[in-house]
Amino acid sequence: MSANDHGHVNNLDENQRKLLKAFWISLTSEINADPSKIIHSPMGEELFYLFTDQNPDVLLLRWLRGRKWEVSGAVQLMMESLKWRHDWGVRKSIEKGENDLLIEECSSGKTYYLGKDKEERPVTYVHASEHIKGQFPFESTEKFLVQIMELGRDFVKGPLEEGTIVLDMGNVAFKNLDYQHIKFMINTMQNYYPECLGLALVINAPWTFNAVWSIIRPWLDPVVESKIRFLRSSKDLIEFIDPTFIPQRLEGKHPDFQFIPMTKEDQSRLEVFRQDKEGFNKVQKKYREAAQEYLNITLKWANTKTDNDQQINQDRIKATQSLNNTFKQMIPYISTETHYHRTGIIDKSIFDRTYDRICATNDETTRL
């Protein structure tokens, strides 16, 4: 689905707009009754980091749609999501990036992003035969999976909001069936990344997969299950994905995934960002100010009876742009460049500009 579909940010009916406003009011009240304290509270900080550089309404609407527009249920799910992100340490893991993962697991080729499907949704390939139960500590595999999901948010940006998963079951043996991992993956996706799946294509499943499916199926939300399609073989992928975005191992034309690890130069570059405490404090301060301004205007908007106040709407658009722009300035300080940055798949210009600025500032200080 795109952002232009009914129930999405650019296509809300009057009742849906009222529910979105009610969600904002109820959610912020749940975090802290005093709006001036939300930004600096643990859950409030998690909420605004969850927004990244996207329109916050887009994120909140996912939770609303995920709970069939029932506000109290959406608030409960969002609070559970924020608590999970805080307790699990999502932000800390993203800050460490691939340094928080095992290089062998990153290089395994079990999961990776490659191109888009014919609906322009980014495609995640999962090769079940590359996952061996117990090969890596479960905690490490959890981190790998969460970082993959977080990276997906860099690929799934407006107007599209969903992605496609290709699950390759070819050559799967008993050693590859890891129900603990599968359950963690399903639970995490359904509860903490709602409304992000557009289509799941299962290919090359052996006849024994029926027994596996009977175990997995009860874990799936009916909406998620409705998006799963079983294909006879990898040849059928061309109905959904152009061959240029299908890896050669699945009879496509794209070279198979090969992980490009961090170099010593990459590590040195990362250290420059981490040592620039003054720079980080400045951009963080600007972001928190922008977040507070956005929150103030949004709560004012949420408490209006109609949507006819053009000034509030314009102020909110400007506040959203300011929130997005100031968050982008924080990206090099709170995340790391990945394989997808090094290969040019994700834009790394903010890292380059920030790095050049820090180096120029350090050179100027040295001369003085």
QUIBEL-V963023 format. One record per helix or strand of 2 or more residues. SS is the DSSP state (A for helix, B for strand). FROM is the first residue (numbers start at 0). TO is the last residue. If there is no record, write none. Layout:
ss:SS from:FROM to:TO
ss:SS from:FROM to:TO
This chain:
ss:A from:13 to:30
ss:A from:34 to:36
ss:A from:41 to:50
ss:A from:55 to:65
ss:A from:70 to:87
ss:A from:89 to:99
ss:A from:102 to:105
ss:B from:110 to:115
ss:B from:121 to:126
ss:A from:127 to:129
ss:A from:137 to:154
ss:B from:162 to:167
ss:A from:173 to:175
ss:A from:178 to:191
ss:B from:196 to:202
ss:A from:208 to:218
ss:A from:221 to:224
ss:B from:227 to:229
ss:A from:233 to:238
ss:A from:242 to:244
ss:A from:247 to:249
ss:A from:263 to:274
ss:A from:276 to:301
ss:A from:309 to:333
ss:A from:338 to:341
ss:A from:348 to:366
